[in-house]
């Protein structure tokens, strides 16, 4: 197990290094001059000011020299300074990282738990009216774009029912103790997490339904029922353990897509996470911040895949005995 984890970590570090190089190269090839962004409207028309800025920030050096310098800084944990805010990029990412983890984690848990429960329910009664209704609802939820779902939820819960906030992570006028502050964050979290999780809830419910239908027809399930075990034990102890493996695999592989969806959700709900920071840095052409967000996103995806691999081994004993899982 330790050797496998060490090998996975080595592969992950190599992958992150490739991501750093690729991101820097792609940003360097995009049109535009960072010196113009740094100079602002007052100095963008003065060639001497622009030349001085390029010299100060090392933008006049050859591309290979800039790349090697940037990779060296990243290895030491230095992601540079924001062109727009003149703050360390690591500090700005640190402020936005936990809101994104909270949003994505909540949406993922919501989608997996409810999706698997819906899949179990519909697989046990595949021809019932409720099962067909859940299937139709899942298809509708899967086909709706994230931003459209968010707008509909805003109209319903903020304009019609007027029971949930639609912007930010906290109420700017909030006054109260720690427990009340947590409740305020939870109220602001409901709509973004629901928006982000609905599309994956639909997908996981369909996947778990299909796998549960297959597992429930297996020989070992018939043997368990023949032994006189209750249906609850057969379904939740024996069948679910094998049926949930594809769901865990897909959830790990889709974590990058979940982060991409978070960018749209954070923009719609003004959630102060990495997605919103990336969107703002694109508008401001704040290259160091954008590179830092892209790197942190890659780190989160790599960590999610490592955790998925470990969870996969925990669920399926055959992986622990036979070798590693390619997740």
C-alpha distance (Angstrom), angle and dihedral (degrees) to the residues before:
residue distance angle dihedral
X1 . . .
X2 3.82 . .
X3 3.81 91.4 .
X4 3.78 90.3 50.2
X5 3.80 92.1 50.0
X6 3.82 91.0 47.9
X7 3.82 90.8 50.6
X8 3.80 91.3 48.6
X9 3.81 90.8 49.8
X10 3.81 91.4 50.6
X11 3.80 90.7 50.5
X12 3.79 90.3 47.3
X13 3.81 93.1 52.3
X14 3.79 90.3 50.9
X15 3.79 90.1 49.1
X16 3.80 92.3 50.0
X17 3.81 90.8 50.0
X18 3.81 89.3 53.1
X19 3.82 89.5 48.8
X20 3.81 91.3 52.5
X21 3.80 92.3 51.1
X22 3.81 93.9 44.2
X23 3.80 94.3 47.3
X24 3.79 93.3 48.7
X25 3.81 91.4 47.6
X26 3.80 94.1 49.3
X27 3.81 93.2 47.0
X28 3.81 90.1 47.8
X29 3.83 90.8 53.2
X30 3.80 94.4 51.6
X31 3.83 116.7 102.1
X32 3.78 119.3 -99.4
X33 3.78 139.8 65.8
X34 3.83 118.0 -102.3
X35 3.80 88.9 -155.5
X36 3.81 89.5 66.0
X37 3.81 89.7 54.1
X38 3.80 92.1 49.0
X39 3.80 93.3 46.5
X40 3.79 93.6 50.4
X41 3.78 125.2 -160.1
X42 3.80 94.1 -49.4
X43 3.79 97.2 58.1
X44 3.78 105.1 22.0
X45 3.80 92.1 95.6
X46 3.81 96.6 51.9
X47 3.84 111.9 88.6
X48 3.81 92.2 -160.9
X49 3.82 91.8 54.7
X50 3.79 91.4 48.5
X51 3.81 91.9 48.3
X52 3.80 91.0 50.7
X53 3.80 91.7 49.4
X54 3.80 91.7 50.2
X55 3.80 89.9 51.5
X56 3.82 93.4 46.5
X57 3.81 94.0 49.7
X58 3.80 95.9 38.2
X59 3.79 92.5 -115.5
X60 3.80 91.8 133.4
X61 3.80 92.7 62.8
X62 3.84 122.2 99.1
X63 3.78 115.9 -84.4
X64 3.82 94.2 -112.7
X65 3.81 91.1 54.1
X66 3.82 91.6 49.0
X67 3.81 90.9 48.5
X68 3.81 94.8 50.4
X69 3.80 90.6 46.2
X70 3.80 92.5 49.9
X71 3.82 93.9 47.2
X72 3.79 89.6 49.9
X73 3.80 91.2 51.2
X74 3.81 91.9 48.5
X75 3.80 91.7 51.4
X76 3.80 89.0 55.7
X77 3.82 91.7 47.3
X78 3.81 96.6 -104.4
X79 3.81 111.6 131.5
X80 3.78 94.7 173.4
X81 3.80 131.8 -120.7
X82 3.78 130.7 -57.4
X83 3.79 113.5 -104.7
X84 3.80 91.3 -147.5
X85 3.82 103.6 39.4
X86 3.83 98.9 23.9
X87 3.81 89.2 -135.7
X88 3.82 128.7 129.0
X89 3.77 110.1 -87.2
X90 3.81 91.6 -137.9
X91 3.80 89.3 57.5
X92 3.81 92.8 50.0
X93 3.81 92.2 47.6
X94 3.80 90.7 47.7
X95 3.80 89.5 56.4
X96 3.81 92.0 51.4
X97 3.82 102.0 36.0
X98 3.80 101.1 80.6
X99 3.81 96.0 48.2
X100 3.81 88.5 55.4
X101 3.82 92.7 46.9
X102 3.80 89.5 49.0
X103 3.80 92.5 50.0
X104 3.81 97.1 43.3
X105 3.81 93.9 41.4
X106 3.80 92.9 50.2
X107 3.80 92.7 47.2
X108 3.82 91.9 47.8
X109 3.81 94.8 49.0
X110 3.80 90.7 45.6
X111 3.81 92.3 50.0
X112 3.82 95.9 45.5
X113 3.80 97.8 44.1
X114 3.80 97.5 44.7
X115 3.80 92.8 36.3
X116 3.80 93.3 53.4
X117 3.82 92.5 44.6
X118 3.81 90.5 50.0
X119 3.79 90.3 48.0
X120 3.80 91.8 51.0
X121 3.79 92.4 48.6
X122 3.80 95.0 48.6
X123 3.83 93.3 44.0
X124 3.81 91.4 56.2
X125 3.81 91.1 51.3
X126 3.83 102.6 26.5
X127 3.80 95.8 161.5
X128 3.80 98.6 44.1
X129 3.79 124.3 112.9
X130 3.80 90.9 -118.3
X131 3.81 90.6 53.4
X132 3.79 91.7 52.6
X133 3.80 89.8 46.6
X134 3.81 91.9 52.2
X135 3.81 89.8 48.4
X136 3.80 92.3 51.9
X137 3.82 91.7 46.3
X138 3.82 89.8 50.0
X139 3.80 91.9 52.1
X140 3.80 91.2 49.0
X141 3.81 92.0 48.2
X142 3.80 92.2 47.9
X143 3.81 92.8 50.6
X144 3.82 96.7 50.6
X145 3.84 116.9 94.3
X146 3.79 115.3 -120.0
X147 3.80 95.7 -119.2
X148 3.83 91.5 49.0
X149 3.80 91.3 50.7
X150 3.79 89.5 50.4
X151 3.81 92.6 51.4
X152 3.81 91.7 49.5
X153 3.81 91.8 49.6
X154 3.81 90.5 48.7
X155 3.80 90.6 52.5
X156 3.80 92.4 47.4
X157 3.81 102.5 42.4
X158 3.80 100.7 28.2
X159 3.78 106.1 31.6
X160 3.81 102.7 28.4
X161 3.82 106.1 26.6
X162 3.82 95.9 20.2
X163 3.80 94.1 -156.3
X164 3.83 104.4 118.8
X165 3.82 134.7 50.5
X166 3.79 117.5 -115.5
X167 3.79 104.7 -160.7
X168 3.77 138.9 53.8
X169 3.78 132.0 -3.4
X170 3.80 99.3 -91.0
X171 3.78 138.1 23.3
X172 3.81 107.2 -101.8
X173 3.81 89.8 -144.8
X174 3.80 95.2 46.4
X175 3.78 117.6 135.1
X176 3.78 121.6 178.7
X177 3.78 147.9 87.8
X178 3.83 130.2 -62.6
X179 3.81 94.6 -86.0
X180 3.79 92.0 51.0
X181 3.82 89.7 46.5
X182 3.82 90.6 55.2
X183 3.79 89.7 49.3
X184 3.80 90.1 51.2
X185 3.82 91.1 52.7
X186 3.81 90.6 47.8
X187 3.82 91.4 52.6
X188 3.81 90.3 52.0
X189 3.82 90.9 45.2
X190 3.82 97.7 55.1
X191 3.80 99.8 77.6
X192 3.84 98.3 41.7
X193 3.82 92.5 45.6
X194 3.80 91.6 45.9
X195 3.80 91.1 49.3
X196 3.79 93.2 49.2
X197 3.80 95.3 41.8
X198 3.80 101.1 46.6
X199 3.80 96.5 75.8
X200 3.82 91.7 49.4
X201 3.81 91.9 42.7
X202 3.79 87.9 59.5
X203 3.79 92.5 48.9
X204 3.81 96.0 46.1
X205 3.80 92.3 47.9
X206 3.81 90.8 54.3
X207 3.79 92.3 45.3
X208 3.80 95.5 46.7
X209 3.81 90.7 46.6
X210 3.81 91.7 54.1
X211 3.81 94.0 46.2
X212 3.82 93.0 44.5
X213 3.81 90.9 52.2
X214 3.80 89.2 53.0
X215 3.80 95.3 44.6
X216 3.82 94.1 47.1
X217 3.81 88.5 60.1
X218 3.82 92.6 54.0
X219 3.80 122.8 115.9
X220 3.80 94.9 -119.3
X221 3.82 90.6 55.5
X222 3.80 90.4 52.8
X223 3.80 88.4 48.5
X224 3.81 91.5 51.0
X225 3.80 90.7 51.5
X226 3.80 90.8 46.9
X227 3.81 89.1 56.2
X228 3.79 88.5 60.9
X229 3.82 98.6 -108.3
X230 3.78 115.9 159.7
X231 3.79 118.0 -102.3
X232 3.81 90.6 -115.4
X233 3.82 91.4 56.8
X234 3.80 91.9 45.0
X235 3.80 93.7 50.7
X236 3.80 103.7 36.5
X237 3.81 101.0 32.2
X238 3.79 104.7 33.1
X239 3.81 109.3 19.4
X240 3.80 100.3 35.5
X241 3.81 94.8 55.4
X242 3.80 91.5 62.7
X243 3.79 96.2 34.1
X244 3.80 93.7 55.2
X245 3.83 94.3 56.4
X246 3.85 94.8 83.9
X247 3.82 89.8 46.6
X248 3.82 91.4 53.9
X249 3.80 90.6 46.9
X250 3.80 94.0 50.3
X251 3.82 92.0 44.2
X252 3.81 90.6 55.0
X253 3.79 93.1 47.3
X254 3.80 92.4 46.9
X255 3.79 96.6 50.3
X256 3.80 90.8 99.0
X257 3.80 90.2 53.0
X258 3.80 88.6 48.7
X259 3.80 89.8 56.0
X260 3.80 89.8 48.5
X261 3.77 89.7 52.5
X262 3.80 88.9 49.4
X263 3.82 89.0 62.5
X264 3.81 90.7 61.3
X265 3.79 93.6 41.4
X266 3.80 93.2 49.2
X267 3.78 89.5 49.7
X268 3.81 93.6 50.1
X269 3.81 94.1 46.5
X270 3.82 97.2 31.9
X271 3.81 89.0 -122.2
X272 3.84 109.2 176.0
X273 3.81 97.9 -125.9
X274 3.78 139.6 117.0
X275 3.80 92.3 -80.7
X276 3.78 92.3 57.8
X277 3.81 90.1 44.5
X278 3.81 90.6 52.2
X279 3.80 91.4 48.9
X280 3.82 92.1 50.2
X281 3.81 92.6 45.9
X282 3.81 90.5 52.9
X283 3.80 91.2 52.5
X284 3.83 91.2 47.6
X285 3.83 93.9 41.0
X286 3.80 87.2 -125.9
X287 3.81 96.3 166.4
X288 3.85 100.6 -178.2
X289 3.80 91.8 51.8
X290 3.80 92.6 47.2
X291 3.80 91.5 49.5
X292 3.80 90.2 48.8
X293 3.81 92.9 50.6
X294 3.80 91.8 48.2
X295 3.80 90.4 50.9
X296 3.80 93.1 47.7
X297 3.80 90.0 48.9
X298 3.80 89.6 53.4
X299 3.81 89.9 49.3
X300 3.81 91.1 52.1
X301 3.81 91.6 49.7
X302 3.81 91.9 49.2
X303 3.81 92.2 48.3
X304 3.82 90.7 47.7
X305 3.81 90.7 52.7
X306 3.81 91.7 48.9
X307 3.80 91.2 50.5
X308 3.81 90.0 46.9
X309 3.79 90.1 53.1
X310 3.81 91.2 51.4
X311 3.81 92.1 46.4
X312 3.78 89.9 47.7
X313 3.79 89.4 56.5
X314 3.79 90.4 48.1
X315 3.80 93.4 52.7
X316 3.81 98.1 41.7
X317 3.84 114.5 45.8
X318 3.82 90.0 -168.0
X319 3.80 89.4 70.8
X320 3.82 91.8 54.9
X321 3.78 90.1 51.9
X322 3.78 102.6 36.0
X323 3.79 104.9 37.7
X324 3.77 143.6 -84.8
X325 3.75 127.5 -29.5
X326 3.75 119.3 -122.0
X327 3.79 99.8 -136.1
